[in-house]
Amino acid sequence: MRPTIRTVAAKAGVSIATVSRFLNGSAHINAETEAKVREAIADLGYVPNASARGLATNTTQTIALIFPKLSGPFFAELIRGAETEAGAAGYHLLIYSIAGSAAGDDDQTLGLLTTKVDGLILASRGVQQNYVRDLQRQGTPIVLLGEEPGEIAGDSIRPDNAGGARQMVTHLLEHGYRRIGFIHGPETQTHAQERLRGYCDALHAYELSCVPELIVPGAFDEHSGYTAMQRLLHLHPRPEAVFAANDQMAIGALTAVYESGLRVPEDVALVGFDDIEPARYLRPPLTTVHQDMTGQGRLAVQMLLARIQGSETPPETRVLPTELVIRRSCGCNAPQTQSIEI
């Protein structure tokens, strides 16, 4: 027969209430009793019933991860980290995209979500801030992923976008490149603006200007990288190097270079940001800025669960370090990796 909370209590020699407190994370259990319950659970192979526990604690044991658009390896790695951490804590992860629907539809759907989840991780600016504030007033814990809190008094996580971009452009400058193009991300997104700032800061440190014609808009996808590189290659003179604000745009840019009859890095150097899995398998392999996307997913869940469990510490913003990964696409002879200090 499948072990129950009653059989766990009997084996551990404690009350059913004590086992229940242990399963619900109560601090009112001494170390000796906790060890007995933990050993009994392991010996019996007991698996807690999440639905029953949710009824007892008025929780759903479910959290939601909200994305603007579910595509590409970037989000896949974030999801992997979040799923691993949520599962280890006994939580289910609900994944939802708000791409392509009207704001009212999104608000209605998110309203339904809040009745089914214990907290939200938001990786999208598509959700109206006033709606998010309403959720927080109702007591729904929220963690923002990749964005500054702004007017929202919540926890947030993002990589050191400006520092990573500055390090990348400095690397190119140190190896003799001066006319450096930049494929910009969407202007509405915080990390796109921060990477643009890092690009300009590095140029200014070398007493160079941010030339408007060298900064071309993109949308963080392959097609926009392709069309942006076409524009840059038609400039006279064309850029000596191009920094794409994410690897997906760099992939599209690489195709545009080859279709024009040019080569990377012999005719134009190309670098990216994110270090998604395909970056190392391109020809040539892509020089890029690495951010730990799996780690961000895990950390977001950890911070959210702390709020769900009652943490009342002030809202926290975590800016995570990045690494410069040197491969062949920049045409530079350098160590394989360099740490970025923040």
ChimeraX attribute file (.defattr): number of C-alpha atoms within 10 A of each C-alpha:
attribute: neighborCount
match mode: 1-to-1
recipient: residues
	/A:1	3
	/A:2	8
	/A:3	13
	/A:4	17
	/A:5	19
	/A:6	15
	/A:7	16
	/A:8	25
	/A:9	20
	/A:10	15
	/A:11	15
	/A:12	21
	/A:13	13
	/A:14	15
	/A:15	13
	/A:16	17
	/A:17	12
	/A:18	19
	/A:19	25
	/A:20	17
	/A:21	14
	/A:22	17
	/A:23	14
	/A:24	14
	/A:25	11
	/A:26	11
	/A:27	10
	/A:28	10
	/A:29	14
	/A:30	8
	/A:31	9
	/A:32	9
	/A:33	16
	/A:34	18
	/A:35	13
	/A:36	18
	/A:37	22
	/A:38	17
	/A:39	15
	/A:40	19
	/A:41	22
	/A:42	12
	/A:43	11
	/A:44	14
	/A:45	13
	/A:46	16
	/A:47	13
	/A:48	15
	/A:49	11
	/A:50	16
	/A:51	12
	/A:52	12
	/A:53	16
	/A:54	14
	/A:55	11
	/A:56	11
	/A:57	11
	/A:58	10
	/A:59	17
	/A:60	19
	/A:61	21
	/A:62	19
	/A:63	27
	/A:64	23
	/A:65	25
	/A:66	22
	/A:67	21
	/A:68	16
	/A:69	14
	/A:70	15
	/A:71	11
	/A:72	12
	/A:73	16
	/A:74	18
	/A:75	18
	/A:76	16
	/A:77	19
	/A:78	20
	/A:79	20
	/A:80	15
	/A:81	21
	/A:82	27
	/A:83	22
	/A:84	17
	/A:85	23
	/A:86	22
	/A:87	12
	/A:88	10
	/A:89	13
	/A:90	14
	/A:91	20
	/A:92	19
	/A:93	21
	/A:94	15
	/A:95	14
	/A:96	17
	/A:97	17
	/A:98	20
	/A:99	14
	/A:100	9
	/A:101	9
	/A:102	10
	/A:103	14
	/A:104	11
	/A:105	11
	/A:106	18
	/A:107	16
	/A:108	10
	/A:109	13
	/A:110	21
	/A:111	13
	/A:112	11
	/A:113	17
	/A:114	17
	/A:115	12
	/A:116	16
	/A:117	20
	/A:118	24
	/A:119	27
	/A:120	27
	/A:121	24
	/A:122	23
	/A:123	21
	/A:124	20
	/A:125	16
	/A:126	17
	/A:127	19
	/A:128	13
	/A:129	14
	/A:130	11
	/A:131	13
	/A:132	20
	/A:133	17
	/A:134	11
	/A:135	18
	/A:136	16
	/A:137	10
	/A:138	10
	/A:139	13
	/A:140	18
	/A:141	25
	/A:142	28
	/A:143	28
	/A:144	24
	/A:145	27
	/A:146	22
	/A:147	19
	/A:148	19
	/A:149	18
	/A:150	8
	/A:151	9
	/A:152	16
	/A:153	15
	/A:154	19
	/A:155	22
	/A:156	25
	/A:157	23
	/A:158	21
	/A:159	22
	/A:160	24
	/A:161	28
	/A:162	22
	/A:163	23
	/A:164	29
	/A:165	29
	/A:166	23
	/A:167	24
	/A:168	27
	/A:169	25
	/A:170	19
	/A:171	18
	/A:172	24
	/A:173	17
	/A:174	12
	/A:175	14
	/A:176	10
	/A:177	18
	/A:178	16
	/A:179	19
	/A:180	23
	/A:181	27
	/A:182	31
	/A:183	29
	/A:184	26
	/A:185	26
	/A:186	14
	/A:187	13
	/A:188	10
	/A:189	14
	/A:190	16
	/A:191	21
	/A:192	21
	/A:193	18
	/A:194	20
	/A:195	25
	/A:196	22
	/A:197	16
	/A:198	22
	/A:199	28
	/A:200	20
	/A:201	22
	/A:202	24
	/A:203	20
	/A:204	12
	/A:205	11
	/A:206	12
	/A:207	9
	/A:208	13
	/A:209	13
	/A:210	19
	/A:211	13
	/A:212	9
	/A:213	11
	/A:214	19
	/A:215	19
	/A:216	19
	/A:217	17
	/A:218	25
	/A:219	19
	/A:220	20
	/A:221	18
	/A:222	21
	/A:223	19
	/A:224	22
	/A:225	30
	/A:226	22
	/A:227	19
	/A:228	26
	/A:229	27
	/A:230	18
	/A:231	14
	/A:232	22
	/A:233	19
	/A:234	11
	/A:235	11
	/A:236	7
	/A:237	9
	/A:238	17
	/A:239	21
	/A:240	19
	/A:241	25
	/A:242	28
	/A:243	28
	/A:244	30
	/A:245	33
	/A:246	28
	/A:247	29
	/A:248	27
	/A:249	29
	/A:250	32
	/A:251	23
	/A:252	21
	/A:253	29
	/A:254	26
	/A:255	17
	/A:256	21
	/A:257	22
	/A:258	11
	/A:259	11
	/A:260	11
	/A:261	8
	/A:262	14
	/A:263	15
	/A:264	20
	/A:265	18
	/A:266	11
	/A:267	15
	/A:268	21
	/A:269	26
	/A:270	29
	/A:271	33
	/A:272	30
	/A:273	29
	/A:274	24
	/A:275	24
	/A:276	24
	/A:277	12
	/A:278	13
	/A:279	22
	/A:280	16
	/A:281	9
	/A:282	13
	/A:283	11
	/A:284	18
	/A:285	17
	/A:286	29
	/A:287	29
	/A:288	32
	/A:289	29
	/A:290	21
	/A:291	22
	/A:292	18
	/A:293	24
	/A:294	20
	/A:295	16
	/A:296	23
	/A:297	26
	/A:298	19
	/A:299	18
	/A:300	28
	/A:301	27
	/A:302	17
	/A:303	19
	/A:304	23
	/A:305	23
	/A:306	13
	/A:307	21
	/A:308	18
	/A:309	12
	/A:310	9
	/A:311	11
	/A:312	9
	/A:313	8
	/A:314	9
	/A:315	13
	/A:316	14
	/A:317	17
	/A:318	17
	/A:319	15
	/A:320	15
	/A:321	18
	/A:322	24
	/A:323	23
	/A:324	24
	/A:325	23
	/A:326	23
	/A:327	21
	/A:328	21
	/A:329	24
	/A:330	27
	/A:331	20
	/A:332	17
	/A:333	10
	/A:334	13
	/A:335	10
	/A:336	11
	/A:337	15
	/A:338	14
	/A:339	14
	/A:340	17
	/A:341	11
	/A:342	11
